[in-house]
Amino acid sequence: MNNNRITIMMVAVIFLWGINVVMIKYLTNYYPPLALAGIRMVLAAAFLLPAVWYQGGWQRVPRAAWWPICGVGLFNIFLHQIALSWGIKATSATHATLILALNPLLTTLLASCLVREPLSRNKLTGVALGLAGVLLIISGKSDTMGATLLGDGVMVIAMLVYVFGSLCVKKSTQYAPPLTVTIYSHLVAAPALVVLGLFTNPVWVYEGAFELWPIVTLLFSSWFSTALGAVLWNTGIHHIGASTASLFLNGQPIVGLFASALFLNEQLVWQHYLALLLVLLGVSLGTGAFNSFRKGT
């Protein structure tokens, strides 16, 4: 796959995932968080099933592939969706977006540790700047309606488990195609989320859940942001690696931040812009994007 196609795919992921935070925040007005996670993953799995037949039916994968595939299902889908739905419900979309912006930085750092690459000064500086941005927004909750310390903490967990899951994606796509990994991991995680929802939710929908816009938003979030976004992301990781793929997520907080202001009327104040600057600068330094840009110029 050529570089132009990979770039287009990863830019699409930026927009799909950037607006997905806003859509999930909107949908928590109509569905309990854990019910929403199960519903979205079932719809995403159903959307992916026709792709199985398009690629020639169910494919056997090596036994060694099942552990990392289950890891993708556990971290990228099951735990991430639980924390994402609950965290966004308990905080603002603005805070959620900025916390998730640390994903590329921590992905790079964790990947470096696992392959025993030394931590450079830029990476350590990037960690400090990124953490400063997160501390800035969670210490200024009064500036954003609906933000709570608990919700921000859960969003940090959502970000961390997705970082671990991205490394599982890289491992699993060494044994099976990205589409196969995506489908099987969704089929593993979706039933588990439904079972969890059955035990934790006395009701699955709130008033107005079956009106036009909640349904349209739910389907778009499930089919395109979640299912299609996962296929594109896993394909990108397969071709260019988790660390390099994470560079493209630098634009996600920009999309999510301004989408939350545009669609949810969340107020942006100077702390948010400064936090965004710190997180993006930290990500750029930690992943090497800043040095690559200077060399390119």
KEKOLLUM-466349 format. One record per residue: x, y, z of N, C-alpha, C, O, CB in turn. Coordinates in steps of 0.1 Angstrom, whole numbers, plus 2048, in hexadecimal, padded with zeros to 3 digits. Glycine has a CB too. Example, Ala and Ser with C-alpha at 12.3 -4.5 7.8 and 13.67 -1.06 7.14 Angstrom:
8847C784E87B7D384E8847DF84E88E7DF8558717D385A 8807EA8478897F584788180084F88680B85088D7FA839 
% end
This chain:
8097F480080080080080980C80081280D8087F680080C 8068167F780F8227F680C82C80180282B80880D8287E8 81683580281583F80D80984880D80384C81782284780E 80584B8007F98547FF7EC84E8047E485580B7F78587F0 7EA8418017DE83A8067DF8398157D583B81C7DD82C800 7EA83681B7EC8358297E98438307E284383A7FA83082D 7EE84D82A7EB85B82F7DC85E82F7D78638397F3865827 7D685B8247C785E8237C085682D7B785B8347C285A815 7C384982F7BD8418397BE8478477B584884F7C2833839 7CA84A84B7CD84F8587C785D85B7C28608667DC85085B 7C68658517BF8728527B08708547AA87785C7C187B846 7AB86684D79C86285079A85E85E790861864798857846 7A48568647A28528727A285E87B79A85E8847AE849875 7AA8688787AB87488079D87A88179887D88C7B487F87B 79687C87678988287677E87987C77687E884785886868 77F86C87977586387E77686288D76B862894776855878 7828618937838608A178286D8A877E86E8B47918598A4 7868788A27858858A87768898AB77388E8B578B88F89F 76E8868A175F8898A375887F8AB74D8818B075888B896 75E8738AC7588688B375686B8C274D8678C875F85B8B2 7608728C875F8768D675387F8D874C87D8E276C87E8DA 7518888CF7458918D07388898CE72E88B8D674689C8C5 73887F8C572C8778C372986E8CF71D86D8D372D86E8B6 7338688D57308608E172B8698EC7228658F473D8598E5 7318758EE72C87E8F871D8818F671588190073488B8F9 71A8838EA70C8868E670387A8E96F887B8EF70A88A8D7 70886E8E67008628E76FE85E8F66F48578F97068568E0 7068628FF70485F90D6F88659136F486291E711862915 6F286F90C6E58759106DA86B90D6CF86D9126E3882909 6DC8619056D18589016D484A9046CB8419046CF8598F2 6E08469086E483890C6ED8389186F68419196EA831900 6EB82F9216F582E92C70282A92770382391C6F0823936 70D82F92D71B82D92771E81E92372381C918725832930 71C81592D71F80792A71680192071A7F891871F7FF937 70A8059207018009157058059087057FE8FE6F2804918 70981290770D8188FB7198118F571A80F8E97108278FD 72380D8FE72F8068F972B7F98F27307F68E8738803905 7227F18F971E7E48F37167E68E67187DF8DC7157DD8FC 70D7F08E57057F28D970E7F68CE70C7F18C36FA7FD8DC 7177FF8D07208048C67297F98C072B7F88B47298108CB 72E7F08C97377E68C47307DB8BD7357D58B373E7E08D0 7237D88C171B7CE8B97187D48AB7197CC8A270E7CB8C1 7157E08AA7127E689D71F7E789571E7E488970C7F589F 72A7E989B7377E989473A7DC88F73E7DA8837427EF89D 7387D189773B7C48937327C08877377B987E73A7BA89F 7257C388871C7C087D7207C787071E7C186670E7C4881 7257D38717297DA8667357D485F7377D485372D7E986A 73E7CE86774A7C78627487B985D7507B58557547C786D 73D7B386173B7A585C73B7A384D74079984872E7A0862 7347AC8467347AA8377427AA8317447A482672C7B5830 74B7B18387597B183375F7A48337697A182C7617BB83B 75B79B83D76078D83D75D78683076677F82B75A786849 75178782C74D78082075378681375677F80A73E78081E 75579381475C79A80876A79680676F7957FB75B7A980B 77179381277F78E81078077F80F78B77A80F78779381D 77577880E77676A80B771761816775755816783766807 76A76682076575D82A76F75E83677976583776474F826 76B75684177375684D78175084A78274684376C74D858 78B75784F79875384E79E74D85A79C7528657A175F849 7A57428597AC73C8647B87448677C074885E7AF72D861 7BA7468747C674D8787CF7448817C973B8877C275B880 7DC7468817E473E8897E173F8987DC74989C7F3742887 7E473489F7E07348AD7E873F8B57E27458BE7E47278B4 7F47438B07FB74D8B67F575B8B57F87648BC80974E8B1 7EC75C8AB7E67698A97DA76C8B27D77788B47E076A89B 7D57628B97C97648C17CB76C8CD7C37748D27C37578C4 7D776A8D47DA7728E07DB7818DD7D47898E47E776E8E6 7E27868D27E27948CF7D57998CA7D17A48CD7ED7978C5 7CD7908C37C07948BE7B77968CA7AF7A08CB7BA78A8B5 7B778D8D47AF78F8E07B479B8E87AC7A28EF7B07828E9 7C179E8E77C67AA8EE7C07B78E77BD7C08EE7D57AB8ED 7BF7B78DA7B87C28D37AA7C38D87A57CE8DB7B97C08C4 7A37B88D97957B88DD7947BD8EB78A7C48EF78F7AA8DC 79D7B98F479D7BD9027A07CB9047987D390B7A67B490B 7AB7D08FF7B07DD9017AA7E88F87A47F28FD7BF7DE900 7AA7E58EB7A57EF8E17967F18E17917FB8DE7AA7EC8D4 78F7E68E57817E68E377A7E58F17737EF8F577C7DB8DA 77B7DA8F87747D89047777E290F76E7EA9137777CA90A 7837E39137877EC91E7867FB9197828049207957E9924 78B7FD90D78B80B90877D81090677A81C90A79280B8FA 77480890176680D8FF75F81090C75781990E75E8048F7 76180791675B80992376081692975881F92E75F7FE92D 76E81892977382492F76F83192776D83B92C782823930 76F82F91A76C83A91175D83F91375B84B91576E837902 75483691374683A91574384092373C84A92473D82E913 74983992D74783E93B74E84B93D74985494374C833945 75B84C93876285893A75D86493375C86F939770856935 75886392775286E92074587292674287E92675086A911 73E86992C73286C93373587593F72D87E94372A860937 74087294674387995274C88595174F88C95B74A86F95B 75088894575889494275389B93674A89792F767891942 75A8A59327578AD92575E8A69197688A091B75A8BC927 7588A890E75E8A490176C8AB8FF7758A58F97558A68F5 76D8B79047798BF9027848B890A78F8B69057778CD907 7828B591778C8AE91F78F8A091A79B89C9197878AD92E 78589991678788B91079088C90479988490377A88590D 78E8968FB7968978EF7A589A8F27AD8938EC7908A28E6 7A78A38FC7B58A68FF7BC89B9067C88999047B58B3907 7B589490E7BC8889157BF87D90B7CA87890C7B3883920 7B687A9027B98708F77C48758EE7CA86C8E87AC86E8EF 7C78818EE7D28868E67E08818EA7E98828E37D28968E5 7E187C8F67ED8768FB7F08688F57FB8638F77ED87590A 7E68638EE7E88558E87F58548E07FC84A8E37DC8528E0 7F785D8D680385B8CE81085B8D681A8538D48048668C4 8118648E081D8658E88208588F082B8538F081C8718F2 8168538F78188478FF81A83B8F68218328FA80C845908 81383B8EB81582F8E282482F8DE82A8248DE80D8318D5 82A83A8DA83883B8D68418378E284A82F8E083B8498D2 83E83C8EE8468398F984682A8FD850824900842841905 83A8248FD83881690183F80D8F68458038F982A812902 83D8118E98438098DF8528098E08597FF8DE83F80E8D1 8588158E48668168E686B80E8F18768078F086A8258E8 86480D8FC8688059078687F69048707EF90885E808913 85E7F28FD85D7E48FA8687DF8F086C7D38F184F7E18F4 86C7E88E88787E48DF8857E98E488F7E98DD8757E98D1 8857EE8F18917F28F88987FD8F18A57FE8F189A7E68F9 8918078EB8978138E689881D8F188F81F8F988F8188DA 8A48248F28A682E8FD89C8398FB89983D8F08B48338FD 89883F90789084B9078988579048A185A90C88884C914 89585E8FA89D86A8F78988768FF88E87590689C86E8E8 8A08818FF89C88D90688F8929018868979088A7898905 88D8918F38808968ED87488E8F286A8948F58818968DE 8768818F486B8798F986887C90785C87D90B86E86A8F7 87287E90F86F88191D86988F91E86089192787C881925 86D8989168678A69168598A59118508AC91786F8AF90D 85689C90884989A90283F89590D83489990E8498918F7 84488C91583C88692083989192A82D89292E84487B928 84289A92D8408A49378368AE93282D8B393984D8AC93A 8378B292582E8BC91F8208B691E8168BC9218328C0911 81F8A991A8128A391980A8A29267FF8A5927813895912 81289D93080C89C93E8088AA9437FE8AB94A816895947 8108B494080D8C29447FF8C693E7F78CD9448188CC940 7FD8C39317F18C692B7E58BF9317DA8C69337F18C291C 7E68B29357DB8AB93B7D98B19497CD8B394D7DF89C93C 7E38B49517E18BA95E7DB8C795D7D38CB9667EF8BB965 7DE8CF9537D88DC9517C98DB94F7C18E39557DE8E3945 7C48D29477B68D19457AE8CB9507A38CE9537B38C9938 7B48C19577AD8BB9627AD8C396E7A58C19787B28AD965 7B58CD96F7B68D797A7AD8E39777AB8EB9807C48DB97D 7A78E496B79F8EF9687918EB96478B8F095A7A58F795D 78B8E296C77E8DC9687738E696876A8E496077B8D1972 7748F09707698FA97076790296375D90896176B90497C 77290195B77190994E76990194476590793A77F90B949 7668F494675F8EC93C7548E59437568DE94C7688E2935 7488E893E73C8E294473C8D394373E8CE93872F8E893E 7398CC94E7388BD94D7458B69507458AA9507338B9940 7508BD95175D8B695475F8B296275C8BB96B7698BF94F 7638A69657668A297377489B97377989696975B898978 77989B97F78689498178588597F78E87F97978B89798F 77A87F98377887198177786E97277D86596D76B86C988 76F87696B76E87495C77B87595577E86E94C76487E957 78387F9597908819537998759567A187194D79788E958 7998709627A186496579D85895D7A585095979F861974 79085695B78B84B95379084C94579384293E77C849954 79085994079585B9327A48589317A885392679286992E 7AB85A93B7B985693B7BB84793A7C38429327C185B948 7B28409417B28319407AE82D9327B482492C7A882B94A 7A483492C7A083091E7AC8329157AE82A90B79483991A 7B383D9177BF83F90E7CA8359107D08309067C484D911 7CC83191C7D782891F7D481A91A7DD8149147D982792E 7C881591B7C58079167C58079077C97FD9017B780391B 7C28129017C38128F27D18128ED7D580C8E37BC81F8EC 7DA8188F57E98188F27ED8098F27F48058E97F18208FB 7EA8028FD7ED7F38FD7E77EC8F27EE7E38EC7E97ED90B 7DB7EF8EF7D47E88E47DB7EA8D67DB7E18CE7C67EC8E3 7E07F68D47E77F98C77F37F08C57F67EC8BA7EB8088C7 7FA7ED8D08067E48CF8017D68CC8087CE8C580E7E48DC 7F57D28D17F07C58CE7EC7C48BF7ED7BA8B97E37C28D7 7E77CF8BA7E47D08AC7F07CD8A37F07C589A7DE7DD8A8 7FB7D38A78077D189F80C7C38A08107BD8958137DA8A5 80B7BD8AB80E7AF8AD8057A58A580A79C89E80F7AB8BB 7F87A88A67EE79F8A07EF7A08907EC79688A7E07A28A5 7F17AC88B7F27AD87C7FE7A78768007A786A7F17BC879 8077A287E81279A87980E78C87581578586E81E799884 80278887B7FD77A8787F177A86F7EE7708687FA774885 7E978586F7DD7868677DB7938617E079D8667D1782870 7D37958567D07A28507C97AB85A7C27A68637C87A0843 7CB7B88597C57C28627B57C08627B07C286D7C87D085E 7AF7BE8577A07BD85779C7B185F7927B186779B7BB849 7A37A585E7A079A8667A279C87579979887D7A978E862 7AD7A38787AF7A68877A47AF88C79F7AD8977BD7AE888 7A07B98847957C28887887BB88A7817BD8947937CD87E 7847B28817777AB8827777A288E76E7A28967747A3875 78279A88F78279089A7837968A777C7928B178E786898 78A7A18A978B7A88B677D7AE8B977A7AE8C57967B38B5 7767B38B07697B98B275F7AD8B67577AF8BF7637C08A6 7607A28B07577978B375B7918C175278B8C775978C8A8 7677938C676B78E8D37657988DD7607948E877A78D8D4 7667A58DB7637AF8E57547B38E574F7B58F076B7BB8E2 74E7B38DA7407B88DA7377AF8E372F7B58EB73A7B78CC 7377A28E272E79A8EB73279D8FA72979D90272F78B8E8 73E79E8FD7427A190B73C7AE9107387AF91B7527A190D 73C7B89077377C590B7277C490D7227CA91673A7D0900 7217BC9057127BA90670F7B39137067B791A70D7B28FA 7177A99167147A29237177AB92F70F7AB93871E795924 7217B392E7247BC9397187C693A7147CA9457317C4937 7137CB92F7087D492F6FB7CE9356F47D593C7057D9921 6F97C19326ED7BB9386ED7BA9476E37BB94E6EC7AD932 6F97B994D6FB7B895B6FB7C69626F97C796E7077B095F 6FE7D095B7007DD9616F67E895E6F57F296570D7E395D 6ED7E59546E47EF94F6D57EB9516D17E294A6E67F3941 6CE7F095A6C07ED95B6B87F294F6AE7ED94B6BA7F3968 6BC7FD9496B780393D6C28059336CD8079366AF81093F 6BE8039266C880491B6C78119136D081590C6C77F8912 6BC8179146BA82490D6B282E9156AA82A91E6B28218FF 6B583A9126AD8459196A384B90F6A38479036B785091E 69B85491469185A90C6988619006A2869901689864914 69285F8F46978668E86A185E8E06A68638D669C8738EB 6A58528E56B084A8DF6AC8468D16B58438C96B383E8E8 6A08448CE69C83F8C169784A8B76928488AD6908358C2 69B8578BB6988628B16A38628A76AD85B8A869886F8B9 6A186A89C6A98698906B886C8936C08638906A4873886 6BB8778996C987B89B6D18728A46DC86F8A16CA8898A0 6CB86D8B06D28638B86D58568B06E08518B16CB8608C4 6CC8528A86CE8468A06D98488956E283F8946C184189A 6D885388E6E28568846F085788A6F98528856DE86387C 6F085E8956FD86089C7038528A170F85089F6FC8698A8 6FA84A8A66FE83D8AB7048348A070E82E8A16F38368B2 6FD83489470182C88970E8318837178298806F682C87E 70F83E88271C84487D72884188673283D88171B85387A 72684389373084089D73483289C74082E89D72B8448AB 72A82889B72D81A89C73381588F73E80E88F72181289E 72D81988373281387673E81A87174781386C72681586C 73F82787274A82E86B75583187576082E87374483B865 75283988075C83D88976383089076F830891757846894 75B82789476081B89B76581089277080C8927558168A4 75B80B88975F7FF8817698038767737FD8757527F987B 76580C86D76E81086277B81786878581486376681B859 77981F87278582587878F81A87D79B81C87C78182E884 78A80F88379380588879A7FD87D7A57FA87E78A7FB891 7927FB8727997F48677A47FD8617AF7F885E78E7F285C 7A180A85F7AC81385A7B88148637C381485F7A6821858 7B58158707C081687A7C880A87B7D480A87B7BA819888 7C27FE87B7C97F187C7D17EF86F7DC7EA8707C07E687E 7CC7F38647D37F28577DF7FB8577EA7F78537CA7F684B 7DE80785D7E981185E7F480B86780080C8637E481E863 7F08068727FA80087B8017F487580D7F38777F37FB888 7FA7EC86D8007E186680B7E585D8167DF85C7F57D985E 8097F18568127F584B81D7FE8518297FD84C80B7FC841 81A80685B82481085F82880F86E83081787282081E85C 82180687582580488381C80D88C817818888833807886 81B8098998138118A381981E8A58118288A68128098B0 82681F8A782C82C8AA82A83689F8268428A283B82A8AD 82D83289382B83C88781D83F88581984A88283283687B 81483588680683788480084188E7F784988A7FE82A884 80584189A80084A8A48038588A17FD8618A68068468B2 80D85B89881086989580487088F80287C89081C86988B 7FC8688877F186E8807E687388A7DE87B8877EB864876 7E686D8967DC8718A07DF87E8A67D78838AE7DC8668AB 7EA8858A27ED8928A77E189C8A47DF8A68AB7FA8978A2 7DB89A8997D08A38947C28A089B7B98A889A7CE8A2886 7C18948A27B48908A87B089A8B27A489E8B27B58838AE 7B889F8BB7B38A88C57AE8B58BF7A58BB8C57BE8AB8CF 7B48B98B47AF8C68AE7A18C48A97988CC8AB7B88CA8A2 79E8B88A27918B589D7878B48A977C8BA8A87918A8895 78B8AD8B37828AA8BE77F8B78C67748B98CB7878A08C7 7898BF8C87888CB8D077E8D58CA7758DA8D17968D28D2 7808D78BD7778E18B77698DB8B475F8E38B277E8E78AB 7698CE8B275C8C88B07538C88BC7478CA8BC75D8B98AB 75A8C78C87528C88D574D8D68D77428D88DC75B8C48E0 7548E08D37508EE8D47448F18CA73B8F88CD75B8F88D2 7468EB8BE73C8EE8B372F8E68B57248EC8B47428EA8A6 7308DA8B97238D18B971E8D08C77128CE8C97268C48B4 7268D18D27218D08E07218DD8E771D8DE8F372A8C68E7 7258E88E07268F58E772E8F68F372B8FD8FD7188FA8EA 7398ED8F47428EE8FF74B8FA8FE7508FC8F374A8E1900 74D90190975490D90876390A909768903911751917914 76B9108FF77990F8FF77F91C90577C92790177E90D8F0 78891990F78F92591579E9239137A391990D78B925925 7A692C9197B492C9167BB92091B7C591B9157BB93891C 7B691A9267BC90D92B7BC9029207C58FA91F7B6909938 7B19029197AF8F790F7B98F99037BF8EF8FE7A18F690A 7BA9058FF7C39088F47D29058F87DA9008F17C29168EF 7D59099057E390790A7E58F890B7F08F39087E590E917 7DB8F19117DC8E29127DE8DB9057E68D29037D08DD91A 7D78E08FB7D88DA8ED7E68DD8E87EC8D48E27CD8E18E4 7EB8E98EA7F98EC8E58038E38EC80C8DE8E67FC8FB8E8 8028E18FA80B8D990180B8CA8FD8158C48FB8088DA910 7FE8C58FB7FD8B78F78038B58E980A8AB8E77EE8B38F7 7FF8BE8E08048BC8D28138BE8D181A8B68CA7FD8C68C9 8198C78D98278C98D982E8BD8DF8388B88DA82B8D68E1 8288B88EA82E8AC8F082D8A08E78378988E78268A98FD 82289E8E08218938D782B8948CC83188A8C88138928D1 82C8A08C68368A28BB8448A08BF84C89A8B88348B18B6 8488A48CB8558A28D08588938D386288D8CF8588AA8DD 84E88D8DA85087F8DF8508758D385686B8D484587C8E8 8488788C984886E8BD8528718B38538698A983A86E8B8 85887D8B38628808A985D88889E86488B8948688748A4 85088C89E84A8938938508A18928528A688783B895895 8548A789E85A8B489D8678B489686A8BD88E85C8BA8AC 8708AA89987D8A989287B8A68838828AC87B88589F898 87189E88086E89B87286A8A786A86E8A985F864890871 8628B087185E8BC86A86A8C586886B8CB85D8538C3873 8738C687287E8CF8708878CA86588D8D285E8868D087E 8898BD8648928B885A88C8BA84C8938BC8428948A985C 87E8B984C8778BB83F8788C983A8778CB82E8698B6840 8798D284487A8E08408898E483D88B8F083A8748E984A 
% end
